[in-house]
Amino acid sequence: MDADRPDPTRHDESLAAFAGAREADVWSALAAWRSAGRRFVLLTVVESRGFTPQKAGAHMLLAADGETVGTIGGGAIEHEALREARALLESGDVARTVKKHLTQELGMCCGGEMVVYLEVLEAMPRLFVYGAGYLARPIAALAVGVGFQVTVIDARPEWAQPERFPTAALRCQDPEDHARSLASTDQDFVVVTTHDHALDQRLVQHLLVKPFRFVGMVGSLAKQRKFALRLQARGFTDEQIARMRTPLGLAIGAQTPEEIAVSVLAELIAVRRGGTPERGWVPRNRKHEDKAAESPAPAIERTTS
């Protein structure tokens, strides 16, 4: 080959290396964005025909705040796909497909056709479980299985054992210290299921003033009412107290710790997906109080450790 003539194979190798680096950036950003709790769209080229700026397998990310990583080819096709991705984020839907002929529909010179699949990726919500007892174990296991990032907190080393919570993060420390210093968000969930009612009371007082999406506590209706009265005496408003969801779990007749965990996760999932499961009691709502008083206290109170 003439020494003055460029080697086309080296050009192709350079393009491949560049594309590989851009893909690595996408996957690195995807992991970082999910860990940071960001909401974004993953754009994937799933089909390409003819001459196109990118082939099937190319990826790109668009965050809700407008930041992008990667490329699906640039030009009009990328502009159109990003426009659809922004609309997808606003719509509340989870996926859509963009199919375009690059010349006929977008005026590009390539002449091919591309199909881009868009999917919204939500950050896994964090679930903090205070107490590592009999209920916490199945709750943590089920929560991880349905997409929560679970952290279990308990000061008792004999209960806070990694083999009991193999899929959850574990903090062997005083739950009250953890709750006091926790930097929570309005997308976080918390469940209080300790072995000590006095500790539960102190935890709830710390948690109700933080921006959780869900604050739940294991306990009977009698425990709920006592806690509400104590919270009122400490200056908590009815609106703050009403955030405490207890008795915890949907009414499915659960008896065993595993069954109760299913009822708890059913309530967490309902809230996560935008549902409004019926509350057992709300401050100053006589109708709910009378209805709840007619029902026996659930077995959930008897199964905590």
MIPAPA-481804 format. One record per residue (C-alpha): residue in one letter; x, y, z. Coordinates in steps of 0.1 Angstrom, whole numbers, plus 2048, in hexadecimal, padded with zeros to 3 digits. Each point is the difference from the previous one (the first is absolute). Last residue first. Example, Ala and Ser with C-alpha at 12.3 -4.5 7.8 and 13.67 -1.06 7.14 Angstrom:
S8897F5847;A7F27DE807;
end
This chain:
S67879EAA4;T7E08097EF;T7E57E57FA;R7E680A819;E7F88237F2;I7FB7F27DD;A7E37EB80D;P7E881C7F7;A7EA81181A;P7DC7F67FC;S7E98167EB;E7E481580F;A81881A80C;A80D8067DC;K7DD8097F4;D7FB81881D;E8228107FB;H7FB8047DA;K7DE811805;R80D81581C;N81B8107EB;R812816819;P8227F07F8;V7FF7E67E4;W7FB7DB805;G8037DF7EC;R8098127E0;E7F47F37DF;P81B7FA7E6;T80781F7EB;G8117F57E1;G81D8127EE;R8157E27F7;R81680481F;V7E2803816;A7F17DF7F4;I8237F0801;L804809825;E7DE7F4809;A8057DE7EE;L8227FE810;V7F0802823;S7E67E67F7;V81B7E97F3;A81580581F;I7E27F7815;E7FE7DF7EE;E8247F9806;P7FE80A825;T7E27E8804;Q7DC80D804;A7F48137E2;G7DA8057FC;I8058147E0;A7FA82380E;L81D8147F1;G81F806815;L80981681D;P7E980881D;T80C81B7FC;R8098197E5;M80F81E811;R7FA81D7E8;A7E0808813;I81580B81E;Q81081C7EB;E7DE80C7F3;D7F17FE823;T81C81780C;F81C7F5817;G80481581F;R80E7E7819;A7DE7F980F;Q7F37F97DD;L81C7E67FB;R7F77F0821;L7DB7FD7F6;A8097F27DE;F8187E6810;K7E47F4817;R7E87FE7E3;Q8177EC7EA;K8097E881D;A7DB7F9805;L7FB7FB7DA;S81C7E6801;G8248047F5;V8198007E4;M8098247F5;G8008107DE;V80D8217F3;F7FD8037DA;R80C81B7E8;F81980C81A;P808825804;K80C801824;V7EB80D81E;L7ED7DF804;L8217EC802;H80E80F820;Q7E07FD814;V7FA7DE7F1;L8227F480C;R7FA80B824;Q7DE7EE801;D80E7E07F1;L81C80181A;A7E680181B;H7ED7E47F0;D81F7EA7FF;H8067E17EA;T8038157E0;T7EA8017E2;V8008237F2;V7FD8017DA;V80E81C7EA;F7FC80A7DC;D81481A7EC;Q7F48147E3;D7FA820813;T82580080A;S8137F581F;A82180C810;L8027E981E;S81081081E;R7E47FC81A;A7F47DF7F1;H8237F1803;D80580B823;E7DD7F3809;P8087DE7F0;D8207FC815;Q8187EE7EA;C8067DF7ED;R7F780D7DD;L7F97E67E6;A7FB8047DA;A7E87E77F3;T8037E07EA;P8107E981A;F7EA80B81D;R8027E481A;E8237F67F4;P80B824805;Q7F77FE826;A7EF81E810;W7ED7E9819;E81D7F5816;P8118227FA;R7E3813810;A8018247F6;D7E87FC7E3;I7FD8107DE;V7F67EF7E0;T8068117DE;V7ED7F67E2;Q80280D7DC;F7DE7F77F3;G7F97EE7E0;V7E67E5806;G8187E580B;V812818817;A7DF807812;L7F87DB803;A8217F9812;A7FE81F816;I7DD7F880B;P8087DC806;R81C809818;A7F081E810;L7E37EC80D;Y8157E8816;G81781C80D;A8198177F1;G7F182180B;Y7FD8217ED;V7FB7F87DB;F80A81B7E8;L7F37FD7DD;R8118137E3;P7EE8047DF;M8117F07E2;A80581D7E8;E7E88007E3;L80A7F77DD;V7E980D7E5;E8037EC7E0;L80580C7DC;Y8047E87E3;V80F80E7E0;V7F87F37DD;M81680D7E4;E7FB8027DA;G8198077E5;G80581C7E6;C81E810811;C7FA8237F2;M7E880B81B;G7DF8117F9;L7EF7F281E;E7E27ED7F3;Q80A7F57DD;T825801806;L8057F0822;H7E37E97FF;K7F4801824;K7F47E881B;V7FE80C824;T7F47E781A;R7F1807822;A8057F8824;V7F7807825;D7E38187FD;G7FD81D819;S7FC8187E3;E81B81980A;L81D7E77FE;L7F27F37DF;A7FE8237F1;R825805808;A8087DF7EF;E7EC8097E1;R8148207FC;L8207EC806;A7F67E87E5;E7F981D7E8;H821811806;E8127DF7FD;I7F07F97DF;A8068247F4;G826800805;G8137EB819;G8067DB7FD;I7F07EF81E;T817812818;G80F7FC823;V7F7814820;T7E681A802;E7F681A81B;G7DD80F7FC;D7F5801825;A7EA7E17FB;A81F7EE7F4;L8067F47DC;L8157E27FA;M80D7F17DF;H8067DE7F2;A80C7EF7E0;G7F67DB7FC;A7F28027DD;K8158167E9;Q808824801;P80281C7E6;T7EA7EC7E8;F8057F37DD;G7E77E47F9;R7EB7F181B;S804805826;E7EE7EF81D;V801801826;V812821805;T7FD805825;L7F681F813;L8017FD826;V7EA81B811;F807810821;R7F6804825;R81C806818;G8037EF822;A826805803;S8067DA7FE;R7EB7FF7E0;W81481C7F1;A8217F1808;A7F77DE7F1;L7F28107E0;A81E8177FE;S8197E3800;W7EA7EE7E7;V7FF81E7E9;D825809803;A8097DC7F6;E7EA8047E1;R8138207F7;A8217EE805;G7F57E47E9;A7F58187E6;F822811801;A8127DE7FD;A7EA7F67E3;L8078217EF;S8257FD805;E7FF7DC7F3;D7EE80B7E1;H81A81B7FA;R81C7E8805;T7F07E87E7;P7FE81D7E7;D826805800;P8078237F5;R8158047DF;D823810804;A8117DF808;D7F17F07E1;M7F47DD808;
end
